[in-house]
Amino acid sequence: MITWMQKNNKWLIITVWISTISFVGAGFLGWGSYNYSNSSNSVASINGGDVSFEEFQLEYNNIYSRYKEILGDKFNDKMAKEFNIRKIAYDNTIQKNILLQYANSLGLNTLDDEIIKSLIDTEYFQENGTFSKSKYIEVLSNNRRKPFEYENILKKDILLRKIQDILNIKPTNVEIENFSNLIFLKDKIYIKILNSSNNEVSAKNEDVKKFWEDNQNVYMSDKSYKLKILKIKVPSTIPSNKEINTYFNENNYEFVKKDGKLKSKKEAREDIIKAINIRKTKRIAFKKYLKIKKNQEKIKNEELIYENELDFTDDIITKLKNLDNGKVLKPFLNKNKFFVIRLINKYEPKVLDYKMIKSSVKKDYELKLKRADIKDQAIKEFDNFKGKYIGYVSTDSYDKIIGLDNNEARTFLSQLFKVQAKKGYIQINEDKIVLYNIIDSKLGIYDSNNTNMVKNRLIQLENNILMNNLIDKLSKEYKIESKLNIEE
């Protein structure tokens, strides 16, 4: 699943962009903040109008949460960088603001009644099925947002939906039937799967070393940091009832259930105990920090840590990168411990010694040879290959392609129904190529049971095309200046 998502990021950009138009108003609910430092209050300007950094950050959080929903605990900050959701969020933010300017040029606006209706219909703000103003204020307060800020987001969301409605196309029954026939188009095929892992190669020592010499920039050590680290564990001490009562009375707004309602003191007891212990430990950590900073106390523990081994949040890693040698980071909480860190030195990446990594280089070189071999093999064989008879397949016949997993089969079948040649090969990835021979094709048979699915897919396809064409056209007409480095 993850591999397929990485290879089909373009598809995900479109999907996420469409979904966040509808949910931008609720994106802050329960997902926390994934912050990137920014010296400016805006990430770009469009025709002289600023696009706020807050909009970009909210978009980032929306997309992060959607990937988290799909992948669960597998998804983390490192994977967010691999998917480059920072760029997706930036592109989405720019696209939305382009559409908002276009909506203004058409004279479209959002009426107060429309905002009120949307608020009334939002279940987060309801009690017993009815809108509650106090609940509305409470939920926004718990998420550190003021009503006018949320309503401004909602206003833009409604305006974006109006643009969508203008472009919304309703396909005819004939179009649905014809599209259904294309979707379920079938090819009768023979295939042969070439896999690099099946090839035997022999690499000469001089060739391996030459490969290393030509690719030394790949075989570099990570940047490393010599650090003095003080760790102070947060205890699980049970405070007095007086402490618990006082903390809850002063900070009851911190303890919120999933539905946005405040927890009772009994429901929040464990959270209160944890919060009190964190606060006490934080005070201890700051006293230590001030002494260490003034060289009144020293940290004994010293470690050399590579950048890829730094088990901290992106925000802390960024601060560490920007820290001068000899300086001390302010205490921060990480996995139930407070850390006080003094940076001793930074070491830039350097080329790894060939003797130490020779076996790894040899594996990489042999893999390169194997991949080149299957490409040569495919070119030589595709004219006269004798493959395995599969029968008729359509774009959803994943279980018929033995030797490919579902994602690989999906890639093969989607490409198969795009090719013009009756015989050829399709490269699935660097390690697999499928030779194919189409001996017959036929249109799918329209099935009324699939009408809704086909209709929705056709509407999405047509609306995507119209929306993307509109954005491309407006992007050329509007003056867009970026103020943010979007590279991960």
N, C-alpha and C positions, 0 to 999 in steps of 0.2 A: 504493500500500500504506500509506504513512505517513498520507496524508489519511484513508483509510478507518479506520485505527486510531484517529486522533484523534477521528473522529466517532462511533466505536463503542466508546468507552472503557469503557462499562458492561459490555459483553460481555467485554472484556479483563480487567476486575476479577474477574469470576466465574471465568474460565479460569485466571488467574494464582493466584487464591486456592485453587482446587482443586489445582493442580499443586504448590504450595508446601507443602501439608499433607504430601504424600508425600516431598518433597525437602528439607524444612527441616533435616534432620540433616546434609545434605551441602552446604548452600548456601555454606559458607565456602570450599570447595575451589577455589583458583585464581582467585578473582575480585577479590581486593583489598578495599579498604574505601572506602565512599562516606560520609564522615562528616559529620554536622551537629552543630554545637556545641549543648550543652544544659547548663543550669546544675543540673538535677536528675538524680538517678539513675533516675528513673522518668518515664514519659510519661503515665501515667494510673493511677487506682485503680478497682478493681471490687469493690464490697462491702467496701471497706477494704483489699483486697489490692493491693499495688503491681504494676504492669506495667513491667518494667525497660526502660531505654533501650537496653540491649544487644539485647533481643528485637526492638525496633523497628528497630535498625540492621541486624541480621541479615536481617530481613524485607525491608528496603529493598534490601540487597545481592542477595538472592535475585531480587527482581523486576527490578532493574536488569539482572542477568545474563540473564534470560529475554528481555527486550526486546532486549538486545545480541545474543542468539542469533538472534532473528527478523530484526533490521534490520542487523546487522553493524556496519561502521564508520560507517554513517550515524547511528547512535545515539550521543548524547553527553550531557553534563550539561545543556546548554541544552534538548535535546529531552526529557530526563527532567522538566524543569520544565514543559514544555508539556503532557506527558501527566499531570503532577501525580502521579507515582508516590510522592511523599512521603505524600500523602493515602491512596493505595491501600495503602501499607505500614502506615500507622497504622491504617486500618480493618481490615486483615487481622489485625494484631497484637491489636487489641481483640476481634475476632470469635473468634480462637483462644483467647484467655484466657477469654472467656465460655463457650466450649465446654468448656474444661478445668475450670472451676468446676462446670459442669453434670455433667461426668463424675464429679467428686468427690462431688457430691450423690447420684449414682446408686450410689456405692460402687465405681466402677471404679478400677482402679489398674494399674500396670505391674509385672510380675514381673521379678526378676533374670534368670530364664531367657530371657525375651523380649528383654531388652537384650543378653544374651550371644549369642543366636541372630542378632540383627540385626547385631552386630559381626562375627560369624563370616562372615556372608553378604555383607559389604561388600567389594567387590573392591579398593578403595583400600588395605585393610589386609591383603591377601593376598600371599603369595609362593608361586609355583608352585601356585596354586589353593587354598592352605591359609592359614588365619588366622595372622598373625605378630604377636606382642605387640610385638616390637622395631619392626616396621614401623608398627604402630598408634601407638606413642609417637613415632616419628620424624615421621610425617605430621602428627600434631597439633602437635608442637613447631615444625615448619616453618611451620605456620599460626597460631602463637602462641595455641594453645588447649590447656588441660589436660584430661586424661581425664575428670575429674569434671564439667567444664563441658560437654564434648561429650555425655557420657552423660546429663546432665540434659536437654539438648536432645532427645536420642533418646527419653528417657522420655516427654516431652510429645508427641513425634511419634507414638509408638506409641499413646498414649492418645487422640489425635485420630483415628487410624485406627480405633480401636474404636468411637468415636461414629459414624464414617462407616459402619462395618459394620452397626451397629444400624439405621441409616436406609436401608441398601442395599435397593432394591426390585428384584425379578427379574420382569420383565414376562412375561406369558403369550404363547403363540404367536398367540392371537387379537388381543391388544393390539399385538403387533409387526406383524401383517398390516394391521390397521386404521390404525396410525400410518404404515405404509409408504404406504398409499393416500392419506393426507393429505399426506405429504411430497411425493409425486409427483403431487399434484393439478395439473390442467392447465386453463388458460383460453385460449380462442380470442379474440384481441384485434386491434384497430386502435389505433395510437398516432400521436401527433404530438409531436415534441420542440421545445420553445421554448427558445431560448438568448439570454440577454441580449446577448451579443456581436454578434448579428445585428441588433439594434435601433439605429436612428440617432436621436440626440438632439442638441439644441442648447441650450447653457446660457448664460443671460444673465449678464453680468458682475456685476450687482447681486445676482443670486441666488447666484452663487458666493461672493461676499464675505459675504453673509448666512449661508450655510452654514458658512463659516469662523468667523464670529463666534459661531455657536451651538455650534460644536464645537472651540473653542480648546484644550480640555483634551486633545484628540487630537493636536494639532499642537504638541507640546512638545519641546524639546531634551532629550537624555538628561542625567542627572547627570554632571558631569565633574570631573576631578581634575588639579590641577597637581602634577606629580611631578618630583623629581630622581632619576634612575635610573642606578645603576652595574651594568653587566653584566660578569660574569667567566666566560668560556667554559671549560668543562672540556676540557683537552687530551687528545690520544690518545697520550700518551707511553708508551713501553714500559718498565715498571719492571724492576729487576734480578730475577734468578731468586730471590735471597734474599728480596726483598720479596714476590714472588708466593707462595713457599713459606710464609712466615710468615703472610701474610694468609689463605691457604687453611687452614692448620692451626688458626688461631684462629676462623675464620668459615665452616667448611665446611658448616654447617647452612643457610647462606643460599642455597646453590646446589642447587636441586631440579629434577628433570625433571618432565614433565607427569604421569607415573604415580606421583609421590610419592617416587621413589627419589632418593638424593643423587647428584649428578654427581661423576665423578672429577676430579682436578686438570686433566687434559688436556681433558676435556669442558667444564670451567668456566673455562678459561684466559681467553677473551675477557671473560667476566663479571667475573673477578678483576681484570683490567687496568682495566676500566671503574670498578669499585668503588674501587680504589686511587686512581685519578685524581680521582674524585669526592671522596674523603676528603681528599686533599691540597688540592684547590680549595676545599673547605668551610672548611678551616683559614685559607686566605688570605682568604676572604670574611669570616670572623668577625673577623679582625684589622682589616680595612678597616672593618667595621661599628662596632667599638668606637671607632676613631679618628673616624669620621664622627659617631657619637653624641655624642662629647665635643667636637665642633667642632674637632678637631685636623687634620681633612682635609675637603675639600669635594667634592661631586659637581658636575661642570661641566654635564653633560647635563640639560636641563629640557624636559619635555614636558607638553602638555595633552591628556589622554586621556579620551574619553567612556566611560561605564560599559560600554556594549555592546561596546566595543573592547578591554576588558581581557582579555588572552589568558592568564589564570591560572586555577588551580583555584578552585572555589567557596569552599574554606577560606581561601585567600589573599585573595580578593575580600572576604570577610566581615571578615577582619582589617583590610583597608585601609579598609573602610567605618567601622569602629569606631575607627580611628586618629585621634588628635588632630593638628591642624595643627602642623607642626614636628617631629613624632616620626618615628622611623626603624623600619622593619620589620626584624626579624631576617632574615639571609640565608636564601633558599630556592632550591631547585633547580627550574628550569622549562625544559624542552626543551634539556637539556645546557648550561645556563648558570645560574650563581648570580646572583641579583638582590639588590641592597641598595637600598631605596627610602625616600626621605624625602618625606613628604607636606607640600606647601607650602600648598595650599588646596583646599577642596571647593566646587563651584558647583552649586547646586540647579537643577533643570530650569526653563526659562522658555519662555513662548509664542514661537514662531518668527515672525519678521517676515512679514507677508502677502505683500509683494512678492517675497520670496525663494522662497516656496513656492506661489505662485499657480497655476502649471501643475499641480502635484501635487494641490492642492485641487480644481481644475477636473476632473481625472480622477476623483477620488473622488466628486464631486457628480454627474458624468455617469454613473458606474457606479450610483450610487443611483437615478438616473432610469431607467436601463435595467432595473434589477431590479424597480422598481415597474411598469414597462411590461409586463414579461412576466407579472406577477401579474394585472394588469388584462386583458391579452390572454387569459390562461387562463380567467378568470371569464366573459369575453364569448363565448369560442369553444367551451367544453367541451360545451355542449348540442347543437351542430350541426356539430361539426368533421368534416372528412373526412381521415382520417389514412392511414397506411400499414398495409396488412394484414400481420400478422406470423404468423398461424396459432396453433397451440397452443403455449403456453409453460408451463414449470414453474419452480420456484425456482432451478434450476441452468441455465437457458437463456440464459447470459450472452452467448454468441456470436450470438444472434438479434437482439439490440437494437442495431442499427447506429446510431451517433451518440452512444452512451454507452460509456465505458470499463468494464472489468469491475467495478470497485468501484461505479460509478454504476449499472450494470445490476443488481448485487446489491442495492443499496438500493431500486431501483425494483421489482424482482420480489418482494423480501421484503415491501414495503408493499402491492403489488398483491394478494397473497394474504391480506391482513388487512382490506382495505376491504369495506364492505357494499354500496356503490353500484355498479351495473353500468357507470356512466359518470361520469367526473370527471377530476381531475388530481392528480398526485403531485409534490410539490416535492422534487427530488433534492438541491439545494443552492441557494445564493442566486442562482446564474446559470442554472440549468436546471430546467424544469418539463416533465413528460410528461403530455400529455392521453391518456386511454385510453378505450376502449369495449370491454367484455367482451360478446361475442355468444354465447358458449357456455362451459360448464364441464363437466369430467368428472373422476371420481376416477382416480388413477393405478392401474396394473395391478401387482399384487404380483409381485415377482421374487425368488425364493429366493436368487439370487446376492447380493442386497443385505441379506440377513437380519442379518449381523453388524454392518454399518454402521448399519442402522436400529435394531437392538437397543441398540447402544452409545449412539446419540444419544438414544434414549428413556430409557435408564437415567440418562444425564447430566442430561437435562431433569427427570425426576421427582426425582432426588436433589438437584438444585439447588433445586427448589421446596421440598422438605421441609427442606433445610438452611437456606435463607433464611427460611422461616417460623419455624423453631425459633429462629434467632438473633434475629429481630424480636421474638418472644415473650419471650425471655430478656432482651433489651435493655430491655424495659419493666419487667421485674421486678427487675433488678439495678440497683444504684446505681453509675453510671459517672461519674467525674470526670476530665476531661482536664487534663493539666499541660503540654501541648505545643501551641505554635502550629503548626498543620499547613498553613497557607496558604503557598504557594511565594513 
